[in-house]
Amino acid sequence: MSARPLLLVAFAAASLSAQNPIRVRVDATEAPQRIFHVQMTIPAAAGPATLMYPEWIPGDHSPDGPVVQMVGLFFAAGGATIPWRRDDIDMFAYHVDVPAGAAALEVRFDFLSPPEAGGGEFSVGSSATSELAVLNWNQFLLYPKGANPDTLQYQAAMRLPNGWGYGTALPVARASAGDVEFEPCSLTTLIDSPVSAGRHYRTIDLGVADGRAHFLDIAADSDRALEIEPATEAAYKNLVAETGALFGACHYRDYHFLLTLSDHVAHFGLEHHESSDDRTSERFLIDEAARLVDAPLLPHEFTHSWNGKFRRPEGLTSGGRDGGYDTPMKGDLLWVYEGLTEYLDQILTPRSGLWGADEFRDSLAFTAAALDVESGRRWRPLEDTAVAAQILYTAGDDYADYRRGVDYYPEGILIWLEADVTIRRLSNGTRSLDDFCRAFEGQPSTGPALKTYRFDDIVAALNAIQPYDWAAFFHQRLESTAPHAPLGGIENGGWKLTYDGTRSDYYKNTEAVRKMVDMTFSIGLKVKEDDGTIVDVNYGGPAQKAGISPSVKLIAVNGRQFTPVVLREAVRATANGKPLELMIKTGEFYETHRVDYQGGERYPHLTRESGAPDLLTKIIAPRR
């Protein structure tokens, strides 16, 4: 007998179905203490069985299922506790023997949400405070090894602390006080449908498009953080309309932006078919700088409903719509999955009114300049950053430009901008990348569905919009180890990347929100504004050549105690021949380094090329 039927024998005999689903109940009443209590009832029959904890989480692109946070595990059948054994190779697999006469396995365990300082990125990170919590179902369940998640049925329920509100795309069967029971659904749908909840909660109706309702569900650490300006609310309604106009169809029953506002949970966005898990700072809606810097967050995750969930690279799913969660993913096409999404979020943000044209151009200049000075471009092609995504997400900040991180996100902006500009130029403005998005990821409208693709499918779809050697176009940009970033989209779009000594408002806001002094384009370092920690230095840049490394502390500049102002003024003075000396503290030792640099302050901008058509402005123009 092969391994897969043996592992499923106890569950196949139990006939798992919508009429006989696996039941999972999460008691979140101790969420303020970061403890979640889980009870499961899994229909089963006598025999050996293997249960899996989800490892490869869709959207995380890595095997980061937080199994280490699962504690207090017990199995029982027929009223008696039964032993279990973890697989000695696969740490996410649990073996049990279901005793004769048993009709079900009872499982209980606790899940410990990491504190704010730990846990990592994405849904692995901190997800609860005393005021709110985000429940990702992959953290609270087991599933039979080898089962198809598209057909495996679950019935989920939860209990929330008294007075907490909640939001989710998961259809509710019944609710009373803090107890909520959801309609039965497949394991795929359950894991794809997180719940946000909190003491300070608000839901905003963003309107109906294509017959689907859209909601902004906000959980925050304070009532003040829930306040939203009418113009911002209108921009999110525009986002729904502009995204619909871009794709011309949708692939969800309704859609929920689950926005979590806290300075004490992990900050990220994670895409789902019918919702998005969007987390950022508590004052995001009420602080203009924070709102402008993180404005692309919701457009990015919303776009993923089309590009990532509906259309997905073949290597990022197998054995069911989202794989068996123990199936390794292949990230070679993440420059489409994430890179195209990153480009679309950059143009949907101004199209919807969340940005103006200045913020769009200043953000694009910042992205292009940062990629253009990466020393790691000389050895690591962009394609490898996608293939190695599962290890790069947890890479450190030190010498980041030499290592290269998940650059398929920001460089995807430049590549897809160039593709968009190329289509517009070759077609004399009659077609654009919008047409590709509509054809490849749009019609017809459906519920949640999956259509996979390969590299050749992307090339064919682009050729159907505008004939060109798209295969060569992408191969050159993905496989190159050229020292500079691909700036063709900017240059052929009527603009050029330039530098001067003045920070744009976007640059200032980014530094303020990140609490960082960013001298990347002058002396080549980034410094925390509060304690002087040098977060990173550019490999081969002036600071690194002077002997300064990441993770040390900047104590003084030209003999004067470090402050952001002191550092900026000293760098500015180098343009007039003034010396620059930095005193640093490395562990218990102090050193002074003279930096050989005479360029003054240097910040990126986009400057208009006179006489050339302004395609960038056309690209961000609203479609409605």
PELINTA-V561952 format. One record per pair of residues at least 12 apart in sequence whose C-alpha atoms are under 8 Angstrom apart, sorted by the first residue. I is the first residue (numbers start at 1). J is the second residue. D is the distance in whole Angstrom. If there is no record, write none. Layout:
I	J	D
I	J	D
//
This chain:
4	145	8
4	146	6
6	48	7
6	49	8
7	48	7
7	49	5
7	50	6
7	144	8
7	145	6
7	146	7
8	49	6
8	50	7
8	144	7
8	145	7
8	146	7
8	147	7
9	45	8
9	47	7
9	48	7
9	49	7
10	44	5
10	45	5
10	46	6
10	47	5
10	48	6
10	49	6
10	98	7
11	43	7
11	44	5
11	45	6
11	49	8
11	144	7
12	44	8
13	44	7
13	45	6
14	43	5
14	44	5
14	45	6
14	103	7
15	43	8
16	43	7
16	152	7
16	153	7
17	151	8
17	152	7
17	153	6
18	153	6
18	154	8
18	184	6
18	185	8
20	43	7
20	153	8
21	42	8
21	43	7
21	152	8
21	153	5
21	154	5
21	155	6
21	184	7
22	40	7
22	41	6
22	42	5
22	43	6
22	153	6
22	154	5
22	155	6
23	40	5
23	41	5
23	42	7
23	154	6
23	155	5
23	156	6
24	38	7
24	39	6
24	40	4
24	41	7
24	140	8
24	141	7
24	154	7
24	155	6
24	156	5
24	157	6
25	38	6
25	39	5
25	40	6
25	156	6
25	157	5
25	158	5
25	159	8
26	38	5
26	39	7
26	140	7
26	157	6
26	158	5
26	159	6
27	158	6
27	159	5
27	160	7
28	158	7
28	159	6
28	160	5
28	161	7
29	159	6
29	160	5
29	161	4
29	162	8
30	161	7
31	128	6
31	129	7
31	130	7
31	132	8
31	133	7
31	161	8
32	128	7
32	129	5
32	130	4
32	131	7
32	132	7
32	133	8
33	129	8
33	130	7
34	112	6
34	113	5
34	114	7
34	115	8
34	128	6
34	129	7
35	110	7
35	111	6
35	112	5
35	113	6
36	110	6
36	111	5
36	112	6
36	113	8
37	108	8
37	109	6
37	110	5
37	111	7
38	108	5
38	109	5
38	110	6
38	111	8
38	140	6
38	141	8
39	106	7
39	107	6
39	108	4
39	109	7
40	105	8
40	106	6
40	107	5
40	108	6
40	141	7
41	104	6
41	105	6
41	106	5
41	107	6
42	104	5
42	105	5
42	106	6
42	107	8
43	103	6
43	104	4
43	105	6
44	98	7
44	102	7
44	103	5
44	104	5
44	105	6
45	98	7
45	99	8
45	100	7
45	101	7
45	102	6
45	103	5
45	104	7
46	97	7
46	98	5
46	99	5
46	100	5
46	101	7
46	102	6
46	103	8
47	97	6
47	98	5
47	99	7
47	100	8
48	95	7
48	96	6
48	97	4
48	98	6
49	95	6
49	96	5
49	97	6
49	98	7
49	144	7
50	93	6
50	94	5
50	95	5
50	96	6
50	144	6
50	145	6
51	93	6
51	94	5
51	95	7
51	142	6
51	143	5
51	144	5
51	145	6
52	92	6
52	93	5
52	94	6
52	142	5
52	143	5
52	144	6
52	145	6
52	326	8
53	65	8
53	67	7
53	92	5
53	93	7
53	138	8
53	139	8
53	141	7
53	142	5
53	143	7
54	92	7
54	138	6
54	139	8
54	141	8
54	142	7
54	143	8
54	324	8
54	325	5
54	326	6
55	67	8
55	92	7
55	325	6
55	326	6
56	325	5
56	326	6
56	327	7
56	328	7
56	329	7
57	138	8
57	325	6
58	322	7
59	270	6
59	271	6
60	122	7
60	123	8
60	270	8
61	316	8
61	329	7
61	331	7
61	389	7
61	390	6
62	329	7
62	389	7
62	390	4
62	391	8
63	328	8
63	390	7
64	124	7
65	124	7
65	138	8
65	139	7
66	124	6
66	139	7
67	92	7
67	139	8
69	111	6
69	112	5
69	113	7
69	114	8
70	109	7
70	110	6
70	111	5
70	112	7
71	109	6
71	110	5
71	111	6
71	112	8
72	108	8
72	109	5
72	110	6
73	107	7
73	108	6
73	109	4
73	110	7
74	107	6
74	108	5
74	109	6
75	105	7
75	106	6
75	107	5
75	108	7
76	105	6
76	106	5
76	107	6
77	98	7
77	99	7
77	102	6
77	103	8
77	104	6
77	105	5
77	106	6
78	101	8
78	102	6
78	103	8
78	104	8
82	96	8
82	97	8
83	96	7
83	97	8
84	96	5
84	97	8
111	139	7
111	140	7
113	125	8
113	126	6
113	127	6
113	128	7
114	126	5
114	127	7
115	265	8
116	264	5
116	265	5
116	266	7
120	266	8
120	394	8
121	266	6
121	267	8
121	268	7
121	393	8
121	394	8
122	266	7
122	267	8
122	268	6
122	269	7
122	270	7
123	136	7
123	266	8
123	270	8
125	265	7
125	266	5
126	264	8
126	265	5
126	266	5
127	265	5
127	266	7
128	264	8
128	265	6
129	221	8
129	264	7
129	265	7
131	198	6
131	199	5
131	200	7
131	220	7
131	221	5
131	222	8
132	196	8
132	197	6
132	198	4
132	199	6
132	200	8
132	219	6
132	220	7
132	221	7
133	196	6
133	197	5
133	198	6
134	194	7
134	195	6
134	196	4
134	197	6
134	260	8
135	194	6
135	195	5
135	196	6
136	191	7
136	193	7
136	194	5
136	195	7
137	190	7
137	191	5
137	193	8
137	194	6
138	191	5
145	324	8
146	324	7
147	324	7
148	319	7
148	320	6
148	323	8
148	324	7
149	186	6
149	187	5
149	188	5
149	320	6
149	321	7
149	322	7
149	323	7
149	324	6
150	186	6
150	187	6
150	188	5
150	189	8
150	320	6
150	321	6
150	322	8
151	186	6
151	187	7
152	186	5
152	187	6
153	184	7
153	185	5
153	186	4
153	187	6
154	184	6
154	185	6
154	186	6
154	187	6
154	190	7
155	181	8
155	182	7
155	183	6
155	184	4
155	185	7
156	181	6
156	182	6
156	183	7
156	184	7
156	190	8
157	179	7
157	180	6
157	181	4
157	182	6
158	179	6
158	180	5
158	181	7
159	178	5
159	179	4
159	180	6
160	178	5
160	179	7
160	197	8
161	178	6
162	177	7
162	178	6
163	177	8
163	178	7
163	199	6
164	178	7
164	197	6
164	198	5
164	199	4
164	200	7
164	201	7
165	197	5
165	198	6
165	199	6
165	200	7
165	201	6
165	202	8
166	195	7
166	196	6
166	197	4
166	198	7
166	201	7
166	217	8
166	219	8
167	195	6
167	196	5
167	197	6
167	203	8
167	217	6
167	256	8
167	258	7
168	193	7
168	194	6
168	195	5
168	196	7
168	256	7
168	258	7
168	275	7
169	193	6
169	194	8
169	195	8
169	254	7
169	255	7
169	256	6
169	274	6
169	275	6
170	182	7
170	183	8
170	190	7
170	193	6
170	194	8
171	183	6
188	321	7
188	322	6
192	272	5
192	273	7
192	274	8
193	272	7
193	274	7
193	275	7
194	275	8
194	277	7
195	258	8
196	217	8
196	219	7
196	258	6
196	260	7
197	219	6
198	219	5
198	220	7
199	219	8
199	220	8
199	221	8
200	219	6
200	220	6
200	221	7
200	222	6
200	223	6
200	226	8
201	217	7
201	218	6
201	219	5
201	220	7
201	223	8
201	226	7
202	217	6
202	218	5
202	219	7
202	226	7
203	215	7
203	216	6
203	217	4
203	218	6
204	216	5
204	217	6
206	233	8
206	236	7
206	237	5
206	240	8
207	237	7
209	240	7
209	241	7
209	244	7
210	244	8
210	249	7
210	250	8
212	252	8
212	253	6
212	254	5
212	255	7
213	253	8
213	254	5
213	255	6
214	240	8
214	254	6
214	255	5
214	256	6
214	257	8
215	255	6
215	256	5
215	257	6
216	256	6
216	257	5
216	258	6
216	259	7
217	256	7
217	257	6
217	258	5
217	259	6
218	258	6
218	259	5
218	260	6
218	261	7
219	258	8
219	259	6
219	260	5
219	261	6
220	260	6
220	261	5
220	262	6
220	282	7
221	261	7
221	262	6
221	282	7
222	282	8
225	261	7
225	282	6
225	283	6
225	284	8
225	285	7
225	286	7
226	285	7
227	285	7
227	286	7
228	285	6
228	286	7
229	285	8
229	286	8
232	354	7
235	352	5
235	353	5
235	354	6
236	352	7
236	354	8
238	352	5
238	353	7
239	299	7
239	348	7
239	349	7
239	351	8
239	352	5
241	624	8
242	348	7
242	351	7
242	352	6
242	622	7
242	623	7
242	624	7
243	303	7
243	348	7
245	623	7
245	624	7
246	434	6
246	437	7
246	438	6
246	623	8
247	306	8
247	434	8
247	437	6
247	438	4
247	439	8
247	441	7
247	442	5
247	443	8
248	438	6
248	442	6
248	443	6
249	438	8
249	442	5
249	443	5
249	444	6
249	445	5
250	306	7
250	442	7
250	443	8
250	444	8
250	445	5
250	446	6
250	447	8
251	273	7
251	274	8
251	305	7
251	306	7
251	310	7
251	445	6
251	446	5
251	447	5
251	448	5
251	449	7
252	273	6
252	274	5
252	305	8
252	446	7
252	447	4
252	448	5
253	274	7
253	447	6
253	448	7
254	274	6
255	274	5
255	275	5
256	274	6
256	275	4
256	276	7
257	275	6
257	276	5
257	277	7
257	278	7
257	298	7
257	302	8
258	275	7
258	276	6
258	277	5
258	278	6
259	276	8
259	277	7
259	278	5
259	279	6
259	280	8
260	277	8
260	278	6
260	279	5
260	280	6
260	282	8
261	279	6
261	280	5
261	281	5
261	282	4
261	283	7
261	284	7
262	279	7
262	280	6
262	281	5
262	282	4
262	283	8
263	280	7
263	281	5
263	282	6
265	279	8
266	279	7
266	280	8
267	279	5
267	280	5
267	281	8
268	280	7
269	297	7
269	298	8
269	301	6
270	301	6
271	301	5
271	302	7
271	304	6
271	305	7
271	309	8
272	301	8
272	304	7
272	305	6
272	309	7
273	304	8
273	305	5
273	306	8
273	309	6
273	310	7
273	448	6
274	305	7
274	448	7
275	302	8
276	298	8
276	301	6
276	302	7
278	297	7
278	298	7
278	301	8
280	294	8
289	509	5
289	510	8
289	512	8
289	513	7
290	509	7
290	513	6
292	354	7
292	355	7
292	359	8
292	506	8
292	509	8
293	506	7
293	509	7
293	510	6
293	513	8
295	349	7
295	354	6
295	355	7
296	345	6
296	346	6
296	349	6
297	345	8
299	344	8
299	345	5
299	348	6
299	349	6
300	341	6
300	342	6
300	344	7
300	345	5
303	341	6
303	344	7
303	345	7
304	337	8
304	341	7
306	441	6
306	442	7
307	337	6
307	340	8
307	341	7
307	441	7
308	337	5
308	338	8
309	449	8
309	450	7
310	441	7
310	448	7
310	449	6
310	450	5
310	451	6
311	441	6
311	450	6
311	451	5
311	452	6
311	453	7
312	337	7
312	450	7
312	451	6
312	452	5
312	453	6
313	333	6
313	334	8
313	337	7
313	452	5
313	453	5
313	454	6
314	452	5
314	453	5
314	454	6
315	329	6
315	330	5
315	331	7
315	332	8
315	333	8
316	329	5
316	330	6
316	331	7
317	329	7
321	450	6
330	387	7
331	386	5
331	387	5
331	388	7
331	389	7
332	383	6
332	384	8
332	386	5
332	387	5
333	386	7
333	454	8
333	455	7
334	386	6
334	408	7
335	383	8
335	386	7
335	408	5
335	409	7
335	412	6
336	412	7
338	408	7
338	409	6
338	412	7
339	408	5
339	409	5
339	410	7
339	411	7
339	412	4
339	413	6
339	416	8
340	412	6
340	413	7
340	416	6
342	409	6
342	410	7
342	412	7
342	413	6
343	412	7
343	413	4
343	414	8
343	416	6
343	417	7
346	360	7
346	413	8
347	360	8
347	619	7
347	620	5
348	620	7
350	620	6
350	621	8
350	622	8
351	620	5
351	621	6
351	622	4
351	623	7
352	622	7
357	617	7
357	620	8
359	506	6
361	605	8
361	606	6
362	504	7
362	506	6
362	507	7
362	604	8
362	605	6
362	606	7
363	506	7
363	507	8
364	606	8
365	497	6
365	604	6
365	605	5
365	606	6
366	507	8
366	604	6
366	605	7
367	410	6
367	411	8
368	411	8
368	414	7
368	485	7
368	487	7
368	497	8
369	497	8
369	521	8
369	604	6
370	520	8
370	521	8
371	410	8
371	411	7
371	484	7
371	485	6
372	483	7
372	484	5
372	485	5
373	401	8
373	483	8
373	484	7
373	521	8
374	401	5
374	402	6
374	404	7
374	483	8
374	484	8
374	538	8
375	401	6
375	402	5
375	483	7
375	538	8
375	539	6
375	540	7
376	401	6
376	402	4
376	403	6
376	404	6
377	402	8
377	404	7
377	481	5
377	482	6
377	483	6
377	484	7
378	481	5
378	482	6
378	483	5
379	481	6
380	403	8
380	404	7
380	481	6
381	478	6
381	479	5
381	480	5
381	481	5
382	407	7
382	408	6
382	477	7
382	478	5
382	479	6
382	480	7
383	408	8
383	478	5
383	479	6
385	404	7
385	405	6
385	406	5
385	407	6
385	408	7
386	406	7
386	407	8
386	408	6
389	406	6
392	405	6
392	406	6
393	405	7
393	406	7
397	535	7
397	536	6
398	535	7
398	536	5
398	537	7
398	550	6
398	551	7
399	536	6
399	537	6
399	538	6
399	539	6
399	550	7
400	536	7
400	538	8
401	538	6
401	539	7
402	538	7
402	539	6
411	485	8
414	486	6
414	487	7
414	488	8
414	489	6
414	490	8
415	477	7
415	486	7
415	489	7
417	489	5
417	490	8
418	487	8
418	488	6
418	489	4
418	490	7
418	492	8
419	433	7
419	489	7
420	432	6
420	433	5
420	489	8
421	489	6
421	492	7
421	493	6
421	615	7
422	489	8
423	466	6
426	466	8
427	466	7
431	465	7
431	466	8
435	465	7
436	461	7
436	462	6
436	465	6
439	461	8
440	461	7
456	471	8
459	471	6
490	616	8
493	612	8
493	613	7
493	614	6
493	615	5
493	616	6
494	608	6
494	609	5
494	610	8
494	612	5
494	613	5
494	614	5
494	615	6
494	616	7
495	606	6
495	607	5
495	608	5
495	609	5
495	614	7
496	606	5
496	607	5
496	608	7
496	609	7
497	604	7
497	605	6
497	606	5
497	607	6
498	604	6
498	605	5
498	606	6
498	607	6
499	602	6
499	603	5
499	604	4
499	605	6
500	601	7
500	602	5
500	603	5
500	604	7
500	605	8
501	572	8
501	600	7
501	601	5
501	602	5
501	603	6
502	601	8
502	602	7
502	603	6
503	603	6
503	604	8
504	603	8
504	605	8
515	528	6
515	529	6
515	530	7
516	528	5
516	529	5
517	529	6
517	564	6
519	601	8
519	602	8
520	537	8
520	538	7
521	601	8
521	602	6
521	603	6
521	604	8
522	542	8
522	571	8
522	599	7
522	600	7
522	601	6
522	602	5
522	603	8
523	541	6
523	542	5
523	543	6
523	571	8
523	595	8
523	597	7
524	537	6
524	538	5
524	541	5
524	542	6
524	543	6
524	544	8
525	537	4
525	538	6
525	543	7
527	554	8
529	563	7
529	564	6
531	553	7
532	553	5
532	554	5
532	555	7
532	562	7
532	563	8
533	551	6
533	552	6
533	553	4
533	554	6
534	549	8
534	550	5
534	551	5
534	552	6
534	553	6
534	554	7
535	550	6
535	551	6
535	552	8
536	549	7
536	550	5
536	551	7
537	549	6
537	550	6
542	595	6
542	596	6
542	597	6
543	595	6
545	595	8
546	593	6
546	594	6
546	595	5
546	596	7
547	593	7
548	593	7
552	584	7
552	585	6
552	586	5
552	587	8
553	584	5
553	585	5
553	586	7
554	582	7
554	583	6
554	584	5
554	585	7
555	582	8
555	583	5
555	584	5
555	585	7
556	582	6
556	583	5
556	584	7
557	570	7
557	580	7
557	581	6
557	582	5
557	583	6
558	570	8
558	579	8
558	580	6
558	581	5
558	582	6
558	583	8
559	581	8
559	582	8
559	583	8
568	601	7
571	600	5
571	601	6
572	599	8
572	600	4
572	601	5
573	600	6
574	597	7
574	598	5
574	599	6
574	600	5
575	598	5
575	599	5
575	600	4
576	598	7
576	600	8
577	598	6
578	598	8
579	594	8
579	595	8
579	596	8
580	594	6
580	595	6
580	596	7
580	597	8
581	593	6
581	594	4
581	595	6
582	594	6
582	595	7
//
